[in-house]
Amino acid sequence: MRFRIGEGFAPVNPCYKQLYMMATADFWITLAYFTGGLLLMVQMYRVERRPPNLNSPRLVPTTLLLLLGLLVVLGAGAHLLGYFGIHPPQEKF
């Protein structure tokens, strides 16, 4: 005889759904994108803050990569919030 969550001796865990979602590969891939975008933003900010070398120009477009990192962080952050049930309001016109 198999027990389901909430029946018999198995206690009901209110965070069971969120814990199950964290066990999926999709969650970890999204978290990796979020972390990678954040690291890209931090590194490009550090490169922009360094004093320029007048003998050789920068070969990497730091501002473009900074904005790309921001776009990745916003998209992955919205996806992560969706895991925990936080969604934008659905208004019907």
N, C-alpha and C positions, 0 to 999 in steps of 0.2 A: 504494500500500500504506500503510495506516494503522498507526501504532504505538500500542500501549496502554501505560499506565503500568507500568513494570517489565519491558517487553520491548524488545529492541533497544538503542538508544542512550539511551532515556529512563531517567534514574535514578529509583530508588524514593525517594520523599519520605515519611518517617513521619508528617509533619504534614499530608499532602495532604488528608485528610478534613476536618480542622479548618479548613484554609484555604478549602476549598470551601464549608464551612458558613458561614464569615464573608462569603462573597461573595453570599449569598442576602439577599433583602429581609426575610425573616422575622427574621434575626439583627439587622439594623439597626433594625427596628421594636421588637424586644424591648429592644435597647440604649437606644433613645430613651425607652421607658417606664421603664427602670431609672434613667436620668439624670434624667428629669422627676420621678420619685418622690423621688429624692435631693434635687433642688433644692427641691421642695415642702417636704420635711422641714426642710432647712436654713433656708429662709425663714420657716417657721412657728415654728421654734425662736428665730430672731432676733426675731420679733415678740413672742413670749411673754416674752423676756428684757428687753424695753424697759420702762422705768417707765410705769405706766398714767397716762393723762391723765384727771383727775377730772372735767373738764367734758364729755367725750364718751366713751361706752363704745365698746368694739371691736364692729364690726359683723360681723366674720369670726370664726367659731368655730375658733380656732387649734388647740386640742387635737384636735378631730375631724379637721381637715385633716392634722395631724401623724400621727395614727394611720392615716388613709387613705394618706398617702405611705409609711408603713412597710409597709402591706399591699401596695402596688404594688411596692415595692423587694423584698420577700420573694418575691412571685410571679414577678417578672421575673428575680430572681436564681436562683431554682430552675429557671426555663426556660433561662437561660443556662448553668447547670451541666449541664443535660441535653444541650446541644450538644456538650460535651466528654466525654461518656460517663460522667458522674458521676450515678448514679441511687440512690435509696434502696434498701435491701435488700428483696428480694422473698421473704418467708418464707411457706411454705405450711403451713397447719394441718391 
